[in-house]
Amino acid sequence: MADVTGDPSAPSYDSELLSDQQDTSGPTSIGDLARIAAKDGTLLEQVEICVTEQEKRTGAARTTSMGMKDVYTVYLVETRVKESGGQGLGEGHTSLWRRYSEFELLRNYLVVTYSYVIVPPLPEKRMTLMWQQMSTVDNFDADFIERRRVGLEGFLQRVGAHQTLCEDGIFHGFLQKEDSWKEAVHATGFQAKQDSRLKSLNASFRLKKPDRKFEDLKNYASELQGNITAVLKVRAKLVDRLYGIHKIHGNYGRVFSEWSGIEQEMGDGLQSAGHFMDAYKDYIDDYMNEEEQIADQLKEYIYFADALKSVCRKQEVLQYELEKAGDLLAAKTLQKEQVMGNAPSRSFSLRGMRSKIFGPESQESKDAQTKVLEEQIEECEQHLKQATQETEAFIESALVEVERFKKQRTTDLKEIFINYAILQIKISKRGIAVWTNMKDCFQKM
């Protein structure tokens, strides 16, 4: 594999793809991108994680509301510990079946438990194929299921390549424990945290002092989504036209084949030209499948941007809680000063009205109120200290995670765009080869 930039961390590609030889290798998968990003000591360096098969099943007991049996797809998750040994995964080979909903459960757990991590996204539940002018693909379509299998494998390998997520016991259980795994997830109590998190994330509030770094990250995530979406839309238009052009060339094949039947001297040449045009029409299918895989890898970063926004939103929630704690402490401190007579009352209060009607409060009453307020101030100070520590720890961890993500993003997008360029070269060279053969056929007539 040749390095494009000379930088050892840069993505590499096979220079033979640019030669005249026919390449038979497939495109880089999301799992390949995860392996490129894997660091020494991560689970992916020690364990092979694959989703090797998919199978359609019908539920024996469960039925839908319409009285129909529940039909679903399961995926075979296989792990093999390498010679160096895995992190708590034992030895040898394990395999188990998982539904898509279980992958969702795993990701939801990771998002709640590691709120500062940009958790890898799952493949779409319903995949869109804009270039085929179809709004959605049937959930049990063979191509759709295969692409989802590749995406699910990539998700597990990205988690396995993450230095924090790969050490999680629930993730290890997902890879090894088929029967008791769901119970173990629910026993963590993450769902209660998830409900609280969703309420916080959906709440509307305005920060007094928003963190500029996270504001910039949130804006970047939106711009990244917009740019990738625009690239995919342009690509969809190009693919739709290219696919149509190649298929229309099939008419050449039919006409030349029919024409060859009435020609004696030119018959063989016309017949051969017809075959080459049929080949020109058909070979685009394989290349379009490769291009769809590359588009899926690019589309993954639309959802990575959502994960980055989620981290920024969590920081906003923590910052808001910190500001509320500070406001409450300031209010209680002011209230104490007012009771002690060291600060004037700036607004109407029941205590002030009562004082005007019944006279000033006794010193005993003031002392009692002061004592209660001092206890409340102490609690507020502890709460503010805890909120400050939690916010600072989150920001520190999140910024480290963002730097890791930036490196991964740069490596991945370079690899994706290089592979896309190589694929276009392969398509063009295949077309040149066909038309060169066509020229030879015509010259021999």
C-alpha positions as CSV (number, residue, x, y, z in Angstrom):
1,M,0.0,0.0,0.0
2,A,1.4,3.4,-1.0
3,D,1.1,6.5,1.2
4,V,-0.2,9.5,-0.6
5,T,1.2,12.3,1.5
6,G,4.3,10.7,3.2
7,D,2.6,11.1,6.5
8,P,2.5,7.7,8.3
9,S,-0.9,8.6,9.8
10,A,-2.4,9.5,6.4
11,P,-4.7,7.0,4.6
12,S,-3.1,4.7,2.1
13,Y,-4.3,3.3,-1.2
14,D,-3.3,0.6,-3.6
15,S,-1.3,2.3,-6.4
16,E,-2.1,-0.6,-8.7
17,L,-5.6,0.7,-9.0
18,L,-4.2,3.4,-11.2
19,S,-2.3,1.0,-13.4
20,D,-3.7,-0.8,-16.5
21,Q,-4.3,-4.0,-14.5
22,Q,-7.8,-4.9,-13.5
23,D,-8.4,-4.5,-9.8
24,T,-10.7,-7.0,-8.1
25,S,-10.5,-5.7,-4.5
26,G,-13.7,-4.2,-3.0
27,P,-14.0,-0.7,-1.5
28,T,-12.8,0.2,2.0
29,S,-15.6,-0.6,4.5
30,I,-16.5,1.3,7.7
31,G,-14.7,-1.5,9.6
32,D,-11.6,-0.9,7.6
33,L,-11.8,2.8,8.6
34,A,-12.2,1.7,12.2
35,R,-9.0,-0.4,12.0
36,I,-7.1,2.4,10.5
37,A,-8.1,4.6,13.5
38,A,-7.5,1.8,16.2
39,K,-4.8,2.5,18.7
40,D,-2.5,0.1,20.5
41,G,-4.3,-1.3,23.6
42,T,-7.8,-1.1,22.2
43,L,-10.0,-4.1,21.9
44,L,-10.0,-4.1,18.1
45,E,-6.2,-4.6,18.3
46,Q,-6.7,-7.8,20.3
47,V,-10.0,-9.2,19.1
48,E,-11.5,-9.7,15.6
49,I,-15.1,-8.5,15.6
50,C,-17.3,-9.4,12.6
51,V,-21.0,-9.5,11.7
52,T,-20.8,-12.3,9.2
53,E,-24.3,-13.4,8.4
54,Q,-27.9,-12.2,8.4
55,E,-31.0,-14.3,8.7
56,K,-34.8,-13.6,8.4
57,R,-36.9,-15.1,11.2
58,T,-40.5,-15.3,12.2
59,G,-41.5,-14.9,15.9
60,A,-43.1,-18.0,17.3
61,A,-45.2,-16.3,20.0
62,R,-45.2,-12.6,19.2
63,T,-47.7,-11.2,16.8
64,T,-48.4,-7.7,15.5
65,S,-51.5,-5.7,16.3
66,M,-53.0,-6.9,12.9
67,G,-52.6,-10.5,14.0
68,M,-49.6,-11.2,11.7
69,K,-46.5,-12.9,13.0
70,D,-43.5,-10.8,13.9
71,V,-40.9,-11.0,11.1
72,Y,-37.4,-9.7,11.8
73,T,-33.8,-10.0,10.8
74,V,-31.0,-11.2,13.1
75,Y,-27.3,-10.8,12.5
76,L,-24.5,-13.2,13.5
77,V,-21.9,-11.4,15.7
78,E,-18.6,-13.3,15.8
79,T,-15.5,-12.6,17.9
80,R,-12.1,-14.3,17.8
81,V,-9.4,-13.5,20.3
82,K,-6.0,-13.1,18.8
83,E,-2.9,-14.6,20.2
84,S,-2.1,-11.5,22.2
85,G,-5.3,-12.1,24.2
86,G,-8.4,-9.9,24.7
87,Q,-9.4,-7.6,27.5
88,G,-11.5,-9.9,29.6
89,L,-13.0,-11.7,26.7
90,G,-11.4,-15.1,27.5
91,E,-10.0,-17.1,24.6
92,G,-11.1,-18.7,21.4
93,H,-14.1,-17.9,19.3
94,T,-17.7,-16.9,20.1
95,S,-20.7,-16.3,18.0
96,L,-24.3,-15.2,18.8
97,W,-27.3,-13.7,17.0
98,R,-28.4,-10.1,17.6
99,R,-31.4,-8.1,16.4
100,Y,-31.1,-4.5,15.2
101,S,-33.0,-3.4,18.3
102,E,-30.3,-4.9,20.5
103,F,-27.7,-2.8,18.7
104,E,-29.9,0.2,19.4
105,L,-30.1,-0.7,23.1
106,L,-26.3,-1.0,23.2
107,R,-25.8,2.4,21.6
108,N,-28.4,4.1,23.8
109,Y,-26.6,2.7,26.9
110,L,-23.2,4.0,25.6
111,V,-24.6,7.4,24.9
112,V,-26.1,7.8,28.4
113,T,-23.1,6.3,30.2
114,Y,-20.4,8.1,28.3
115,S,-22.1,11.4,27.6
116,Y,-18.8,13.1,26.8
117,V,-18.0,10.6,24.0
118,I,-19.0,11.0,20.3
119,V,-20.5,7.6,20.2
120,P,-20.4,5.9,16.7
121,P,-23.7,5.9,14.9
122,L,-25.7,2.9,13.7
123,P,-26.7,2.4,10.0
124,E,-30.1,3.8,9.0
125,K,-33.1,1.7,9.9
126,R,-34.5,2.5,6.5
127,M,-32.0,3.3,3.8
128,T,-32.6,5.8,1.1
129,L,-31.4,5.3,-2.5
130,M,-31.9,8.7,-4.1
131,W,-30.1,7.7,-7.3
132,Q,-32.6,4.9,-8.0
133,Q,-35.5,7.4,-7.4
134,M,-36.9,5.3,-4.6
135,S,-38.0,6.9,-1.3
136,T,-37.2,3.9,0.9
137,V,-36.0,0.3,0.5
138,D,-37.9,-2.7,1.8
139,N,-36.6,-3.7,5.2
140,F,-36.1,-7.2,3.9
141,D,-34.5,-6.3,0.6
142,A,-31.3,-8.4,0.2
143,D,-29.1,-5.4,-0.8
144,F,-30.5,-3.3,2.1
145,I,-29.9,-6.1,4.6
146,E,-26.3,-6.6,3.4
147,R,-25.5,-2.9,3.6
148,R,-27.0,-2.8,7.1
149,R,-24.9,-5.8,8.1
150,V,-21.8,-3.9,6.9
151,G,-22.9,-0.9,8.9
152,L,-23.5,-2.8,12.0
153,E,-20.1,-4.5,11.8
154,G,-18.5,-1.1,11.3
155,F,-20.4,0.2,14.4
156,L,-19.0,-2.6,16.6
157,Q,-15.5,-2.2,15.2
158,R,-15.6,1.6,15.8
159,V,-16.7,0.9,19.5
160,G,-13.9,-1.7,19.7
161,A,-11.4,0.8,18.4
162,H,-12.4,3.5,21.0
163,Q,-10.0,3.6,24.0
164,T,-12.8,4.2,26.5
165,L,-15.9,2.4,25.0
166,C,-13.9,-0.8,24.2
167,E,-13.4,-1.4,28.0
168,D,-17.0,-1.3,28.9
169,G,-18.4,-4.6,30.4
170,I,-21.8,-4.2,28.8
171,F,-20.1,-4.0,25.4
172,H,-18.1,-7.1,26.2
173,G,-21.4,-8.8,27.2
174,F,-23.0,-7.8,23.9
175,L,-20.2,-9.8,22.2
176,Q,-20.4,-12.9,24.3
177,K,-23.7,-13.2,26.4
178,E,-26.7,-13.9,24.2
179,D,-29.3,-14.8,26.9
180,S,-28.6,-12.6,30.0
181,W,-27.2,-9.5,28.2
182,K,-30.5,-7.5,28.2
183,E,-31.0,-8.1,31.9
184,A,-27.5,-6.8,32.6
185,V,-28.1,-3.6,30.6
186,H,-31.4,-2.9,32.3
187,A,-29.8,-3.6,35.7
188,T,-27.4,-0.6,35.2
189,G,-30.4,1.7,35.5
190,F,-29.4,3.6,32.5
191,Q,-33.0,4.0,31.3
192,A,-33.8,6.3,34.2
193,K,-30.8,8.4,33.3
194,Q,-31.9,8.3,29.7
195,D,-35.3,9.7,30.5
196,S,-33.8,12.5,32.6
197,R,-31.3,13.2,29.9
198,L,-34.0,13.4,27.2
199,K,-36.0,15.9,29.3
200,S,-32.9,18.0,29.8
201,L,-31.9,17.9,26.2
202,N,-35.4,18.9,25.1
203,A,-35.7,21.7,27.6
204,S,-35.5,25.3,26.3
205,F,-33.2,27.7,28.1
206,R,-30.7,30.5,27.5
207,L,-27.2,30.5,28.9
208,K,-25.7,33.6,30.5
209,K,-22.2,32.6,29.6
210,P,-22.1,30.0,26.8
211,D,-18.8,28.3,26.2
212,R,-17.4,29.6,22.9
213,K,-15.6,26.3,22.1
214,F,-18.7,24.3,22.3
215,E,-20.7,26.9,20.4
216,D,-18.2,26.7,17.6
217,L,-18.3,22.9,17.7
218,K,-22.1,22.9,17.4
219,N,-21.9,25.3,14.5
220,Y,-19.3,23.1,12.8
221,A,-21.4,20.0,13.2
222,S,-24.3,21.7,11.4
223,E,-22.0,22.9,8.6
224,L,-20.5,19.4,8.3
225,Q,-24.0,17.9,7.9
226,G,-24.9,20.5,5.3
227,N,-21.8,20.0,3.3
228,I,-22.0,16.2,3.3
229,T,-25.7,16.3,2.4
230,A,-24.9,18.7,-0.5
231,V,-22.2,16.3,-1.7
232,L,-24.5,13.3,-1.5
233,K,-27.2,15.2,-3.5
234,V,-24.8,16.1,-6.3
235,R,-23.5,12.5,-6.3
236,A,-27.0,11.2,-6.5
237,K,-27.8,13.3,-9.6
238,L,-24.5,12.2,-11.3
239,V,-25.1,8.6,-10.5
240,D,-28.6,8.7,-11.8
241,R,-27.5,10.1,-15.1
242,L,-24.4,7.9,-15.4
243,Y,-26.5,4.8,-14.7
244,G,-29.1,5.8,-17.3
245,I,-26.5,6.5,-19.9
246,H,-24.9,3.1,-19.5
247,K,-28.3,1.4,-19.7
248,I,-29.3,3.3,-22.8
249,H,-26.1,2.0,-24.5
250,G,-27.8,-1.4,-24.4
251,N,-29.8,-0.2,-27.4
252,Y,-26.6,-0.1,-29.4
253,G,-26.1,-3.8,-28.5
254,R,-29.5,-4.8,-29.7
255,V,-29.3,-2.8,-32.9
256,F,-25.8,-4.1,-33.8
257,S,-26.8,-7.7,-33.1
258,E,-29.9,-7.3,-35.3
259,W,-27.9,-5.5,-38.0
260,S,-25.3,-8.3,-38.1
261,G,-27.9,-10.7,-39.3
262,I,-28.2,-9.0,-42.7
263,E,-24.5,-8.4,-43.3
264,Q,-22.0,-10.9,-44.5
265,E,-18.7,-9.0,-44.5
266,M,-19.5,-6.8,-41.5
267,G,-21.6,-9.4,-39.6
268,D,-18.9,-10.6,-37.2
269,G,-17.7,-7.1,-36.4
270,L,-21.2,-5.9,-35.8
271,Q,-22.0,-8.9,-33.6
272,S,-18.8,-8.4,-31.5
273,A,-19.6,-4.7,-31.2
274,G,-23.1,-5.6,-29.9
275,H,-21.6,-7.8,-27.3
276,F,-19.2,-5.1,-26.1
277,M,-22.1,-2.7,-25.8
278,D,-24.0,-5.2,-23.7
279,A,-21.0,-5.5,-21.5
280,Y,-20.8,-1.6,-21.3
281,K,-24.5,-1.6,-20.2
282,D,-24.0,-4.3,-17.5
283,Y,-20.7,-3.6,-15.8
284,I,-22.0,-0.3,-14.3
285,D,-24.1,-2.3,-11.8
286,D,-21.1,-3.6,-9.9
287,Y,-19.5,-0.2,-9.8
288,M,-22.7,1.4,-8.5
289,N,-22.8,-1.0,-5.6
290,E,-19.3,-0.1,-4.7
291,E,-20.2,3.6,-4.9
292,E,-23.2,3.0,-2.6
293,Q,-20.8,1.6,0.0
294,I,-18.6,4.7,-0.3
295,A,-21.7,6.9,0.0
296,D,-22.8,5.0,3.2
297,Q,-19.4,5.8,4.7
298,L,-19.8,9.5,3.9
299,K,-23.4,9.4,5.2
300,E,-22.1,8.0,8.5
301,Y,-20.6,11.4,9.2
302,I,-24.0,13.1,9.0
303,Y,-24.9,11.0,12.1
304,F,-21.5,11.5,13.7
305,A,-22.3,15.2,13.5
306,D,-25.5,14.5,15.4
307,A,-23.4,12.7,18.1
308,L,-21.1,15.8,18.3
309,K,-24.2,18.0,18.7
310,S,-25.4,15.7,21.5
311,V,-22.1,16.2,23.4
312,C,-22.4,20.0,23.0
313,R,-26.0,19.9,24.2
314,K,-24.9,18.0,27.3
315,Q,-22.3,20.7,28.0
316,E,-25.0,23.3,27.7
317,V,-27.2,21.4,30.2
318,L,-24.3,21.2,32.7
319,Q,-23.5,24.9,32.2
320,Y,-27.2,25.8,32.8
321,E,-27.3,23.7,36.0
322,L,-24.1,25.4,37.1
323,E,-25.5,28.9,36.5
324,K,-28.7,27.9,38.3
325,A,-26.6,26.8,41.3
326,G,-24.7,30.1,41.3
327,D,-27.9,32.1,41.1
328,L,-29.5,30.2,44.0
329,L,-26.4,30.7,46.1
330,A,-26.4,34.5,45.4
331,A,-30.1,34.7,46.2
332,K,-29.7,32.9,49.5
333,T,-26.7,35.1,50.4
334,L,-28.6,38.2,49.6
335,Q,-31.6,37.0,51.7
336,K,-29.3,36.4,54.7
337,E,-27.8,39.9,54.3
338,Q,-31.3,41.4,54.2
339,V,-32.4,39.5,57.4
340,M,-29.3,40.8,59.2
341,G,-30.1,44.3,58.0
342,N,-26.9,44.6,56.0
343,A,-28.6,44.9,52.6
344,P,-31.8,46.8,51.7
345,S,-34.8,44.9,50.3
346,R,-34.9,45.6,46.6
347,S,-38.4,44.3,45.9
348,F,-41.7,43.7,47.6
349,S,-41.6,40.8,50.1
350,L,-44.0,39.2,52.5
351,R,-41.4,39.6,55.3
352,G,-41.1,43.4,54.6
353,M,-44.9,43.8,54.6
354,R,-45.3,41.8,57.8
355,S,-42.6,44.0,59.4
356,K,-44.5,47.2,58.5
357,I,-47.8,45.9,59.9
358,F,-46.7,44.1,63.0
359,G,-43.5,45.9,63.7
360,P,-39.8,44.8,63.3
361,E,-38.9,41.2,64.0
362,S,-37.3,40.1,67.2
363,Q,-33.6,39.4,67.4
364,E,-34.5,35.7,68.2
365,S,-36.5,35.4,65.0
366,K,-33.7,37.0,62.9
367,D,-31.2,34.7,64.5
368,A,-33.3,31.6,63.7
369,Q,-33.8,32.8,60.1
370,T,-30.1,33.5,59.8
371,K,-29.2,30.0,61.0
372,V,-31.6,28.4,58.5
373,L,-30.2,30.5,55.7
374,E,-26.6,29.7,56.7
375,E,-27.4,26.0,56.4
376,Q,-29.1,26.6,53.0
377,I,-26.1,28.6,51.9
378,E,-23.7,25.8,52.9
379,E,-25.8,23.3,50.9
380,C,-25.8,25.7,47.9
381,E,-22.0,26.1,48.1
382,Q,-21.6,22.3,48.2
383,H,-24.0,21.9,45.2
384,L,-22.2,24.7,43.3
385,K,-18.8,23.1,44.0
386,Q,-20.1,19.7,42.9
387,A,-21.7,21.2,39.7
388,T,-18.4,23.1,39.0
389,Q,-16.3,19.9,39.3
390,E,-18.8,17.9,37.2
391,T,-18.8,20.6,34.5
392,E,-15.1,21.0,34.4
393,A,-14.5,17.2,34.3
394,F,-17.0,16.9,31.5
395,I,-15.4,19.7,29.5
396,E,-11.9,18.3,29.9
397,S,-13.0,14.8,28.8
398,A,-15.2,16.1,26.0
399,L,-12.4,18.3,24.5
400,V,-10.0,15.3,24.6
401,E,-12.7,13.3,22.8
402,V,-13.2,16.1,20.2
403,E,-9.5,16.0,19.4
404,R,-9.6,12.3,18.9
405,F,-12.7,12.7,16.7
406,K,-11.0,15.3,14.6
407,K,-8.1,13.0,13.8
408,Q,-10.5,10.2,13.0
409,R,-12.6,12.5,10.8
410,T,-9.6,13.7,8.8
411,T,-8.2,10.1,8.3
412,D,-11.7,8.8,7.3
413,L,-12.7,11.5,4.9
414,K,-9.3,11.4,3.2
415,E,-9.7,7.6,2.7
416,I,-13.3,8.0,1.5
417,F,-12.5,10.6,-1.1
418,I,-9.4,8.8,-2.3
419,N,-11.4,5.6,-2.8
420,Y,-14.1,7.6,-4.6
421,A,-11.6,9.1,-7.0
422,I,-10.0,5.7,-7.6
423,L,-13.5,4.2,-8.3
424,Q,-14.2,6.9,-10.9
425,I,-10.8,6.1,-12.5
426,K,-11.7,2.4,-12.6
427,I,-15.1,3.2,-14.2
428,S,-13.5,5.5,-16.8
429,K,-10.7,3.0,-17.6
430,R,-13.3,0.2,-18.0
431,G,-15.2,2.4,-20.4
432,I,-12.1,3.2,-22.4
433,A,-11.3,-0.5,-22.7
434,V,-14.8,-1.2,-24.1
435,W,-14.6,1.6,-26.6
436,T,-11.1,0.6,-27.6
437,N,-12.5,-2.9,-28.4
438,M,-15.3,-1.3,-30.3
439,K,-12.8,0.6,-32.4
440,D,-11.0,-2.7,-33.2
441,C,-14.2,-4.4,-34.2
442,F,-15.1,-1.6,-36.6
443,Q,-11.6,-1.6,-38.1
444,K,-11.8,-5.3,-38.8
445,M,-15.1,-5.0,-40.7
